[in-house]
């Protein structure tokens, strides 16, 4: 139960940061916090109490193991998160070059 509460708390705190952010770089950090809630949630879903690593060589039949699909999903989620963060930080850098600020409230509609 506690990991689900932690995941919900991380999501709410990160979403609050995204909504109230006055800096594009701060917004990227808050998006990272939101995404970390998905890591916690996925790992809790795949957790097996008393389970071992999903390595099946020399393991007796019927041994409880952790779901390897969930671990692969978390690794994929991490890669996607890093890629999105790099893209958004690149966009923030371009906005700073063009407008001289990273405050989303001061950036008006961009013509292009």
DRENDO-1510 file (C-alpha; in Angstrom, 1 decimal, always signed):
<recs>
REC; n; res; u; v; w
REC; 1; UNK; +0.0; +0.0; +0.0 .
REC; 2; UNK; +2.8; +2.4; +0.9 .
REC; 3; UNK; +4.5; +2.4; -2.6 .
REC; 4; UNK; +1.1; +3.3; -4.2 .
REC; 5; UNK; +0.8; +6.3; -1.8 .
REC; 6; UNK; +4.4; +7.2; -2.6 .
REC; 7; UNK; +3.8; +7.1; -6.3 .
REC; 8; UNK; +0.6; +9.2; -6.0 .
REC; 9; UNK; +2.5; +11.7; -3.8 .
REC; 10; UNK; +5.4; +12.0; -6.3 .
REC; 11; UNK; +2.9; +12.5; -9.1 .
REC; 12; UNK; +1.0; +15.2; -7.3 .
REC; 13; UNK; +4.1; +17.1; -6.1 .
REC; 14; UNK; +5.6; +16.9; -9.6 .
REC; 15; UNK; +2.4; +18.0; -11.3 .
REC; 16; UNK; +2.1; +20.9; -8.9 .
REC; 17; UNK; +5.6; +21.9; -9.7 .
REC; 18; UNK; +4.9; +21.8; -13.5 .
REC; 19; UNK; +1.7; +23.8; -13.1 .
REC; 20; UNK; +3.2; +26.5; -10.9 .
REC; 21; UNK; +6.7; +26.6; -12.5 .
REC; 22; UNK; +8.0; +30.0; -13.6 .
REC; 23; UNK; +11.1; +28.6; -15.2 .
REC; 24; UNK; +11.4; +26.1; -18.1 .
REC; 25; UNK; +14.4; +24.2; -16.5 .
REC; 26; UNK; +12.4; +23.9; -13.2 .
REC; 27; UNK; +9.5; +22.5; -15.3 .
REC; 28; UNK; +11.8; +19.8; -16.7 .
REC; 29; UNK; +12.9; +18.8; -13.2 .
REC; 30; UNK; +9.3; +18.6; -12.1 .
REC; 31; UNK; +8.5; +16.4; -15.1 .
REC; 32; UNK; +11.3; +14.1; -14.0 .
REC; 33; UNK; +9.6; +13.9; -10.5 .
REC; 34; UNK; +6.3; +13.0; -12.2 .
REC; 35; UNK; +8.0; +10.3; -14.2 .
REC; 36; UNK; +9.7; +8.9; -11.2 .
REC; 37; UNK; +6.2; +8.2; -9.8 .
REC; 38; UNK; +5.8; +5.8; -12.8 .
REC; 39; UNK; +9.0; +4.0; -11.8 .
REC; 40; UNK; +7.7; +3.4; -8.3 .
REC; 41; UNK; +4.3; +2.3; -9.6 .
REC; 42; UNK; +5.7; -0.1; -12.2 .
REC; 43; UNK; +8.1; -1.6; -9.7 .
REC; 44; UNK; +5.4; -2.1; -7.1 .
REC; 45; UNK; +3.1; -3.8; -9.7 .
REC; 46; UNK; +6.0; -6.2; -10.7 .
REC; 47; UNK; +7.1; -6.9; -7.1 .
REC; 48; UNK; +6.7; -10.4; -5.8 .
REC; 49; UNK; +7.1; -10.9; -2.1 .
REC; 50; UNK; +9.9; -13.4; -1.6 .
REC; 51; UNK; +10.7; -13.5; -5.3 .
REC; 52; UNK; +14.1; -13.8; -6.7 .
REC; 53; UNK; +15.8; -12.3; -9.8 .
REC; 54; UNK; +14.3; -13.5; -13.1 .
REC; 55; UNK; +17.3; -15.7; -13.9 .
REC; 56; UNK; +16.0; -19.2; -14.7 .
REC; 57; UNK; +19.3; -21.2; -15.0 .
REC; 58; UNK; +19.6; -23.8; -12.3 .
REC; 59; UNK; +16.4; -22.7; -10.6 .
REC; 60; UNK; +13.9; -25.3; -9.4 .
REC; 61; UNK; +10.4; -25.4; -11.0 .
REC; 62; UNK; +7.9; -23.3; -9.1 .
REC; 63; UNK; +10.3; -20.8; -7.6 .
REC; 64; UNK; +8.8; -17.3; -7.2 .
REC; 65; UNK; +10.5; -14.7; -9.3 .
REC; 66; UNK; +10.0; -11.0; -10.0 .
REC; 67; UNK; +8.3; -10.2; -13.4 .
REC; 68; UNK; +11.1; -9.3; -15.9 .
REC; 69; UNK; +8.6; -7.6; -18.2 .
REC; 70; UNK; +8.0; -4.9; -15.6 .
REC; 71; UNK; +11.7; -4.4; -15.2 .
REC; 72; UNK; +12.1; -4.0; -19.0 .
REC; 73; UNK; +9.2; -1.4; -18.9 .
REC; 74; UNK; +11.0; +0.6; -16.2 .
REC; 75; UNK; +14.2; +0.6; -18.2 .
REC; 76; UNK; +12.3; +1.8; -21.3 .
REC; 77; UNK; +10.6; +4.4; -19.2 .
REC; 78; UNK; +14.0; +5.7; -18.0 .
REC; 79; UNK; +15.3; +5.9; -21.6 .
REC; 80; UNK; +12.2; +7.8; -22.8 .
REC; 81; UNK; +12.4; +10.1; -19.8 .
REC; 82; UNK; +16.0; +11.1; -20.5 .
REC; 83; UNK; +15.2; +11.6; -24.2 .
REC; 84; UNK; +12.2; +13.9; -23.4 .
REC; 85; UNK; +14.2; +15.8; -20.8 .
REC; 86; UNK; +17.0; +16.4; -23.4 .
REC; 87; UNK; +14.5; +17.5; -26.0 .
REC; 88; UNK; +12.7; +19.9; -23.6 .
REC; 89; UNK; +15.9; +21.3; -22.3 .
REC; 90; UNK; +17.0; +21.9; -25.9 .
REC; 91; UNK; +13.8; +23.8; -26.6 .
REC; 92; UNK; +14.3; +25.8; -23.4 .
REC; 93; UNK; +17.8; +26.7; -24.6 .
REC; 94; UNK; +16.4; +27.9; -27.9 .
REC; 95; UNK; +13.7; +29.9; -26.2 .
REC; 96; UNK; +16.4; +31.6; -24.1 .
REC; 97; UNK; +18.5; +32.4; -27.2 .
REC; 98; UNK; +15.5; +33.9; -29.0 .
REC; 99; UNK; +13.7; +35.6; -26.2 .
REC; 100; UNK; +16.3; +36.1; -23.5 .
REC; 101; UNK; +14.2; +34.4; -20.8 .
REC; 102; UNK; +13.2; +31.0; -19.6 .
REC; 103; UNK; +10.0; +32.3; -17.9 .
REC; 104; UNK; +7.0; +30.8; -19.8 .
REC; 105; UNK; +4.9; +33.8; -18.8 .
REC; 106; UNK; +7.2; +36.3; -20.5 .
REC; 107; UNK; +7.5; +34.3; -23.7 .
REC; 108; UNK; +4.8; +35.5; -26.1 .
REC; 109; UNK; +3.5; +33.7; -29.1 .
REC; 110; UNK; +6.4; +32.9; -31.3 .
REC; 111; UNK; +6.0; +33.6; -35.0 .
REC; 112; UNK; +7.6; +31.1; -37.3 .
</recs>
